[in-house]
């Protein structure tokens, strides 16, 4: 039911959310307390990895189903733990290789792919998207810039009316449909989270500017996953790996009110549920804003690239200046995002600028996903974190960065 691999955290007390399950908040607070415990004992006889494994096991007993947690400090993997059940129907347990639907955590990979193209001089952030993708100019979107695309300001947050899972899984169909959408507000004027559409808007710019004309999944594999030595960072899952994917539980809790902007951005027929995203046709599709399938160790290694300002183990994909540029907030980022109905601090580079519980504090690049998975990079402390789990309705940790800072003696 649980596992330990290499060097990290917890204690015995968890916070519970209204859904009756253990909150990831509780798990992460244990991280900080475990770090303080280790400091009090001077590190003698303390195995932080075992301490956190105990916390994960307690979380499972308290209501979580399956979970993985991984942390990189500097360029070293320091936490790699897991526990619980991947699929109750078969009794399959979570292990280090279990894969999870991470939904919008995927956006961090897609944004990075676009930044790689900008790094190479193939994309200008201030250029109209239509200068690379002429069809996108239709219906008044001709002035929408690449930066608008990254920052959820193109004016097309809603999915095409009546879209089916099969159509969503057809990359070319989606790209053509988005190009023909009429914006609901003038591009570049309003922050409205594009839950799904964001992905194709940005991935298509990458495809259109790739001199090798590779499909986006191939670009991600060859330009990000392969150079970094990441095995399980899937944008379109191979059929052979499908048996490793965890079954999602309580995913219906993630269905948005269909009368809201958020609901229109994730219509019920393509909602982030097991019924939709558990289908082979969807798992194997390239859905660049929500379709990523990863495990925690692979996701944490990706975020370690950002935490180390664009390089990892001698491989540089982005310049430090490029990564730091992603910390620039989008216009009006501290005001209500009409797509989410909340304040959502997003950068001009497509990342969120906060880790749970450290709103506005430190140099953070992160992205949470529907259902509670999350990945983030703390550039000040060179810390990268990923949590994957398969029970929706359990909120990700609010004091995550602070707790991890305590755990690793970082201030």
C-alpha positions in Angstrom: 0.0 0.0 0.0 2.9 2.4 0.3 6.5 2.8 -0.7 9.7 4.6 0.0 12.4 5.3 -2.5 15.5 7.2 -1.6 15.8 10.1 0.8 12.0 12.9 3.2 8.3 13.4 6.0 5.1 13.7 8.8 3.4 13.2 12.1 0.0 12.3 13.4 -2.7 14.9 12.9 -4.5 15.7 9.8 -7.0 18.4 8.8 -10.1 17.3 7.1 -12.1 19.1 4.4 -15.9 19.3 4.1 -15.9 16.4 1.7 -14.9 14.2 4.6 -11.4 13.3 3.3 -8.0 14.3 4.6 -6.9 17.6 3.1 -3.6 17.8 1.4 -3.3 20.9 3.7 -2.9 18.5 6.6 -0.2 16.5 4.8 1.8 19.5 4.0 1.6 21.0 7.5 3.2 17.8 8.7 6.1 18.5 6.4 6.9 21.6 8.3 6.4 20.0 11.6 8.7 17.1 10.6 11.3 19.5 9.5 11.2 21.3 12.9 11.3 17.9 14.7 14.5 17.0 12.7 16.0 20.4 13.6 15.2 19.9 17.3 16.9 16.5 17.3 19.8 17.8 15.3 19.1 15.3 12.6 20.3 12.4 14.8 18.3 9.3 14.3 15.7 11.0 12.2 14.7 9.5 8.8 12.7 12.3 7.2 11.7 10.0 4.3 10.1 7.5 6.7 8.5 10.4 8.6 6.7 11.6 5.5 5.9 8.0 4.4 4.1 7.6 7.7 2.1 10.8 6.9 1.1 9.5 3.5 0.0 6.2 5.1 -2.1 8.1 7.7 -3.6 10.2 4.9 -4.8 7.0 3.2 -6.3 5.7 6.4 -8.1 9.1 6.8 -9.8 9.0 3.4 -7.3 9.6 0.6 -7.3 6.9 -2.1 -4.0 7.0 -3.8 -1.2 9.6 -3.6 2.4 10.2 -4.7 4.6 13.0 -3.5 8.1 14.1 -4.7 10.5 16.9 -4.1 13.7 18.1 -5.6 16.0 20.4 -3.6 18.6 22.0 -5.9 19.1 19.3 -8.4 18.7 16.3 -6.1 15.6 14.2 -5.5 15.0 14.3 -1.7 11.4 13.1 -1.3 9.8 10.3 -3.2 6.9 8.6 -1.5 3.6 7.0 -2.3 0.7 5.1 -0.9 -2.8 3.9 -1.3 -4.8 2.2 -4.1 -4.7 3.1 -7.8 -7.8 1.1 -8.7 -10.1 -0.5 -6.1 -11.8 -2.6 -8.8 -8.7 -4.7 -9.3 -6.9 -4.0 -6.0 -4.0 -2.4 -7.9 -1.9 -0.4 -5.5 -0.1 2.9 -6.1 3.6 2.5 -6.7 6.4 4.7 -7.9 5.4 4.1 -11.6 1.7 4.7 -11.2 0.4 7.5 -13.5 -2.2 10.1 -12.7 -4.4 12.5 -14.7 -3.0 15.9 -13.6 -5.3 18.1 -15.7 -4.1 21.7 -15.7 -0.6 20.9 -14.3 -0.2 20.1 -18.0 -0.3 23.8 -18.8 3.2 24.3 -17.2 4.7 21.9 -19.8 2.9 23.5 -22.7 3.9 27.0 -21.6 7.5 25.8 -21.4 7.4 24.4 -24.9 6.3 27.9 -26.1 9.1 29.6 -24.1 11.6 27.2 -25.7 10.5 28.5 -29.1 10.8 32.1 -27.9 14.3 31.3 -26.6 15.2 30.2 -30.1 13.9 33.4 -31.6 11.1 31.6 -33.4 8.3 33.3 -31.4 7.7 36.9 -30.2 5.4 37.3 -27.3 4.1 40.6 -28.6 3.3 39.2 -32.1 -0.2 38.4 -33.1 -1.0 34.7 -32.8 -2.4 35.0 -36.3 1.1 35.9 -37.6 2.0 32.2 -36.9 -1.5 30.7 -37.3 -3.3 32.8 -39.9 -6.7 31.1 -39.4 -6.8 32.3 -35.8 -7.5 35.8 -37.1 -11.2 35.0 -37.8 -13.9 36.9 -36.1 -11.8 39.7 -34.7 -9.0 37.7 -33.1 -6.4 39.1 -35.4 -4.9 41.3 -32.7 -4.7 38.6 -30.0 -1.0 38.2 -29.1 1.1 35.3 -28.0 1.3 36.9 -24.6 -2.5 37.1 -24.5 -2.6 33.4 -25.3 -0.3 32.6 -22.4 -2.1 34.8 -19.9 -5.7 33.7 -20.7 -6.7 36.9 -22.5 -7.6 35.8 -26.0 -11.4 36.0 -25.4 -12.3 32.4 -26.2 -12.4 30.6 -22.8 -15.5 28.5 -23.7 -15.2 25.2 -25.6 -17.0 24.9 -29.0 -20.7 24.4 -28.5 -21.7 20.7 -28.3 -18.1 19.4 -28.4 -17.9 15.7 -27.8 -15.1 13.7 -26.1 -14.2 12.3 -29.6 -13.9 15.8 -31.0 -11.9 17.0 -28.0 -9.5 14.1 -28.6 -9.0 15.1 -32.3 -6.2 17.7 -32.2 -6.9 19.0 -35.7 -10.6 19.3 -35.2 -10.1 21.3 -32.0 -7.5 23.7 -33.6 -9.9 24.4 -36.5 -12.8 24.9 -34.2 -10.9 27.3 -32.0 -9.7 29.3 -34.9 -13.4 29.8 -35.9 -14.6 30.8 -32.5 -15.9 34.4 -32.0 -14.4 36.0 -28.9 -16.7 36.8 -26.0 -14.7 39.9 -25.2 -12.1 41.9 -27.1 -8.8 40.0 -27.0 -6.2 41.5 -24.6 -8.8 43.2 -22.4 -10.1 40.7 -19.9 -8.6 38.0 -17.7 -10.8 34.8 -18.1 -9.3 31.5 -17.4 -9.3 29.3 -20.5 -9.6 25.9 -18.7 -9.2 23.7 -21.8 -8.9 26.0 -24.9 -5.7 27.6 -23.5 -3.8 24.4 -24.4 -4.5 24.3 -28.1 -4.0 28.0 -28.5 -0.5 27.8 -27.2 0.5 24.3 -28.5 -0.5 25.3 -32.1 1.8 28.3 -31.9 4.6 25.8 -31.0 3.7 23.5 -33.9 3.4 26.3 -36.4 6.9 27.7 -35.5 8.7 24.3 -35.3 11.2 24.1 -38.2 10.9 20.3 -38.0 7.1 20.5 -38.2 6.7 17.9 -35.4 3.4 17.0 -33.8 3.2 18.7 -30.4 3.5 15.4 -28.5 6.7 14.7 -30.3 8.0 18.2 -29.6 7.4 17.8 -25.9 9.1 14.4 -25.8 12.1 15.4 -27.8 12.6 18.9 -26.5 11.6 18.6 -22.8 11.2 15.0 -21.5 14.1 13.4 -23.3 16.8 16.0 -22.6 15.8 16.0 -18.9 15.7 12.2 -18.7 12.0 12.2 -17.7 10.3 8.9 -18.4 6.7 9.6 -17.6 5.7 13.1 -18.9 2.9 12.1 -21.3 1.1 14.4 -23.7 -0.8 11.6 -25.4 -0.3 8.4 -23.5 1.0 5.3 -25.4 -1.4 2.4 -25.3 1.2 0.2 -23.6 1.3 2.5 -20.6 -2.5 2.8 -20.1 -2.7 0.0 -17.5 -0.5 2.1 -15.2 -3.0 5.0 -14.9 -4.9 5.4 -11.6 -8.7 5.3 -11.6 -10.2 8.6 -10.5 -12.6 8.8 -7.5 -15.3 11.4 -6.7 -14.4 13.1 -10.0 -18.1 14.2 -10.4 -17.4 16.7 -7.7 -15.2 18.6 -10.2 -18.1 19.2 -12.6 -18.5 23.0 -12.8 -21.9 24.8 -12.7 -22.9 24.8 -16.4 -24.5 28.2 -16.1 -21.1 29.8 -15.2 -18.2 30.9 -17.3 -16.2 28.1 -15.7 -18.8 25.6 -16.7 -18.8 26.7 -20.3 -15.0 26.3 -20.4 -15.5 22.7 -19.2 -18.8 21.5 -20.5 -20.3 18.5 -18.7 -20.0 16.2 -21.7 -16.2 16.7 -21.7 -15.8 17.4 -17.9 -12.8 16.3 -16.0 -14.3 13.0 -14.8 -13.3 9.4 -14.9 -16.1 8.8 -17.4 -14.5 11.2 -19.9 -10.8 11.3 -19.1 -10.7 7.6 -18.3 -11.5 6.8 -21.9 -8.7 5.4 -24.0 -9.4 7.8 -26.8 -8.9 10.8 -24.4 -5.9 9.4 -22.6 -4.1 8.8 -25.9 -5.0 12.3 -27.2 -3.0 15.5 -27.2 -5.0 17.8 -24.9 -2.3 20.4 -24.1 -4.2 22.3 -21.4 -5.6 19.4 -19.4 -4.7 16.0 -20.8 -1.3 15.4 -19.2 -0.7 12.1 -17.5 2.3 12.0 -15.2 3.7 10.6 -12.0 5.0 12.8 -9.1 8.7 12.0 -9.6 8.5 13.0 -13.3 6.5 16.2 -12.6 8.8 17.2 -9.8 11.9 16.7 -12.1 10.3 19.0 -14.7 9.6 21.7 -12.1 13.2 21.3 -10.9 14.2 22.7 -14.3 12.3 25.9 -13.4 13.5 26.0 -9.8 17.1 25.9 -11.1 16.3 28.8 -13.6 16.2 26.8 -16.8 18.8 24.1 -16.4 19.0 20.7 -14.7 22.0 18.3 -14.5 23.9 20.3 -17.0 21.1 20.5 -19.6 19.8 24.0 -20.2 16.5 24.5 -21.9 15.8 28.1 -21.0 18.0 31.0 -20.0 17.7 32.4 -16.4 16.4 35.6 -17.9 13.6 33.7 -19.7 12.5 31.9 -16.5 12.6 35.1 -14.4 10.6 36.8 -17.1 7.8 34.3 -16.4 7.4 35.8 -13.0 6.0 39.0 -14.5 2.3 39.2 -13.5 -0.3 39.6 -16.3 -2.3 42.8 -16.3 -4.9 43.1 -13.5 -3.7 39.7 -12.0 -4.8 40.8 -8.5 -8.4 41.4 -9.7 -11.2 38.9 -10.3 -10.6 36.4 -13.1 -14.1 36.2 -14.8 -13.4 32.7 -16.0 -12.8 31.3 -12.5 -14.8 33.8 -10.5 -11.8 34.2 -8.2 -8.6 36.2 -8.0 -6.0 34.0 -9.8 -2.5 35.4 -9.9 -1.3 34.3 -13.3 1.9 35.5 -15.0 2.5 36.7 -18.5 4.3 33.4 -19.0 1.3 31.2 -18.3 2.3 30.0 -14.8 0.5 30.7 -11.5 2.6 33.0 -9.2 1.8 31.4 -5.9 2.2 28.1 -4.1 -0.6 27.3 -1.6 -0.4 29.5 1.5 2.3 31.9 0.2 0.1 34.2 -1.8 2.3 37.0 -3.2 5.4 35.7 -1.4 8.6 34.6 -3.0 9.5 33.8 -6.6 7.0 30.9 -7.4 6.1 29.4 -10.7 3.3 26.8 -10.3 0.3 25.1 -11.7 -2.5 23.3 -9.9 -4.8 20.8 -11.7 -8.5 19.9 -11.4 -8.9 17.4 -8.7 -6.0 18.6 -6.5 -2.8 17.6 -8.2 -0.1 20.3 -8.2 3.4 21.1 -9.2 5.5 24.1 -8.4 9.0 25.6 -8.4 10.4 27.9 -5.7 13.2 29.8 -7.5 14.5 31.5 -4.3 15.1 28.1 -2.6 15.6 25.9 -5.7 12.8 23.7 -4.5 10.5 21.8 -6.8 7.4 19.9 -5.6 4.8 17.6 -7.1 1.8 15.9 -5.7 -0.4 13.5 -7.7 -3.5 11.8 -6.4 -6.7 10.2 -7.6 -9.5 11.4 -5.3 -11.1 14.6 -6.4 -12.7 17.0 -3.9 -9.6 17.1 -1.7 -8.1 20.6 -1.9 -4.4 21.0 -2.5 -2.3 22.4 0.4 -2.7 26.0 1.4 0.5 26.4 3.4 2.6 24.2 1.1 5.5 26.4 0.4 5.9 27.5 4.0 5.8 24.0 5.3 8.3 22.7 2.8 10.5 25.6 3.6 10.5 24.6 7.2 11.1 21.0 6.4 14.2 21.7 4.5 15.5 24.5 6.7 14.9 27.2 4.1 13.7 30.7 5.1 
